[in-house]
Amino acid sequence: MTLWLGALATLLFGAPVVPDDPRERVHQAKELVFARANAEIALKTEVFQHMVGREAFDWSVDLDEGFIRFTAPSYVASAPVQVIGTYNTRDGTFLWAWDHPSIPESRRADAKLARQFGELQNLSQYTTRKVSCTEGEAWQFTAVASYLAGATGTYRGKSGPTLIYMTFGKLAVSPKKPS
C-alpha cells in the first residue's frame, strides 16, 4: 500500500516526469535512476505476484525464441525476455549480458542500456564486463536495466551455481490446459 501512496504522491507533487523513451532515461541523474529503479522493482514484483498468485511455478527461457515461461499447475505465463547478466555464486562475480558469450545479441538490449547509463555516469560496475559484487548488487543492476528499458518485470532464475538475472516485457497469463 505504501508503494501506491508513494507513487500517487510523486504524481501529485510534481516530481520529474519519467521519460517514455529509454534513450532519454539513460541521461537522468544517477541518484534519480537508482531511486526510481528501486521503487519500480518493488512495485513490479508486487504486481507480478498479484497476476500469477503465490502458487509455485517452474520457469524456462528460450533465448533463441526470446521468451520466458512460468508454468504452474493452474496457469502458464509467458513474456519476451532480455538477459541482464549472470551471477556466479561460487566466486561472487557478475558477468554482464552485453558481452556474455552465451547470450544471443538480440537478448542483450536492456543490459546495453545499463552499460550506456554507466558510461554516461562514469560507473565502472556497469561498464566492466565482469565485476565482483553481492547478489544484492546484481539485483540493483537488474533494477536499473529494467527501469531504463521500461520493462514490465524482472526475474532471477537459478541454474546450478549460476543465477540468471532477466527483465521481461508484457506478461500473457492463461489457464493451463488439462493434459
N, C-alpha and C positions, 0 to 999 in steps of 0.2 A: 504494500500500500504506500509506503513512503517513497518508493521509486516513482509511482504515478504522481504523487504530490510534488515531488521534486521536478518532474518533467513539466507539470502544469505551472509551477512557479516560474520555471525558466521561460515558458511561453508568455506568461502574464507580465513578467517584469523585464522583458526586453533583452534577454541575453542574445548575443550574436546569433544570427540565423545560420543553420548548418547548410553549407553549400551542397547542392544535389550532385554536382559533378566532382568525382574523386580527384580530378586533376587540380581542382581548387582546394580541396581539403588538405592536400599534402603541404600547402603553403601556410596553413594555420600555425599559430604558436604551439610549441610542443606541449606546454602546460595545458592548453585548451584541448589538444588532441588526446592527451593522456586522461584528462578528466572525463571527456565525453566517451572515450573508448571504455573506461571502467564502468561508467554508468550504463552504457548501452549493452555491454556484455552481460551484466546482471539482469537487466530488463529482458533481453532477448532469450536468456536461459529460462527465465520465468515463463515467458510466452511459449517457448518450445515445450516445456514440461506441461503447460496447460493444454497445448494442442495434442500431444501424444499421450498424456497421462503419466502416471508413475509406474505403469506396467513395465516389467523387464523386457528388454529387446536385444536382438543381435544386430550388429551393424556390418556392412560390407561396402567397399568402394571399388568401382570400376574406373580406373584412371583413363583408360582409352575412351570409354563412353562418356566419362566426366560426370558420374552420378554417385551419390552416397545413398544407401538404403538402410532404413531402420525397420526391422521385422519383429513384430510381437505376435502373440497368439491371436489377437483380435484386429490388428491393422498392419499395413505396410505404408511406410512414408518414404518419399524419395525427393531429392533435390540436386541441382547442379552443384558441383564441389570444386573447391580450389584447395591446394595444399599450401600451408604456410611454412612448415618445416617439420623436422623430426628431432626428438629428444632422446638421447642415449642415456638410459638410467644407470648404466654401468660406469660411465665416466663423466656424467653431468655436462654433456655438451649438446648444443642445439645446432643443427645443420639447416640453413635456410633453403627453402624450396627454389628460390630464384637461381640457385646454382647447384641443385641436387641432381646427381646422375640418374636417380631412379624416378624422377618426376617429369612427366612429359611437359614440354614447353607450354602447351595450352592450359595446364593446371597450375601455372606459376604467377598469373596476373596479379592476384591480391598480394602475394609476397613481394612482387616487384614494386607495388605501390608503397609498401613499408620500406623497402630499400630506398626508393626515391625520397620519401619523407626523411629517412636517416641521413641521406646525402645533404638535403637542404638544411637540416638541423644540426649537422655535424655530430651524429650519434653513431659511434663505431659499432655498437652492438647490432645495429640494423644494416650495416654496410660490410661487416666482416662475415665471410662465408660460413665459418664455424666458430661459435662462441661458447665459452664456459658460462653456465648460468644455472639457476634453480628452475624447478618445474613452474614455480610462480612467475618467474620472468618469462618463461616460454609462453605462459598464458597471456602475459602482458603483450608480447609480440603479436599474438593471435588477436587479442582485443583491438590493438591499433590497426592491424591489417583489416579486420572486419569493419571498423569504423571508417577507415579511409575508402574502402571499396563499397560501402553501403550494403554489406552482406546481411542476409536475413538472420544468420546464426553462426555458431561455432560448435565444434565437436573435437574431442580428443579421444582417439582410439588407441588401443594397445595391440602390439604385435610382438610377442616375446618381450625382450628388454627395451623395445623401442616404442615411444609414444608418438603418434602422428597427430599433429595439430592442423585442423582444417577449418575453412569457412564454407558456408553453403548458402545457396540462393533460395528462392521461393520453394517452400515445402508443400508437397502434394501428399495428403493423407487419405487413404481409402481403406475400407474394411477388407480384412483378409478373406480370400475366397476359400471355402471349405475344400479340403483335399479329397 
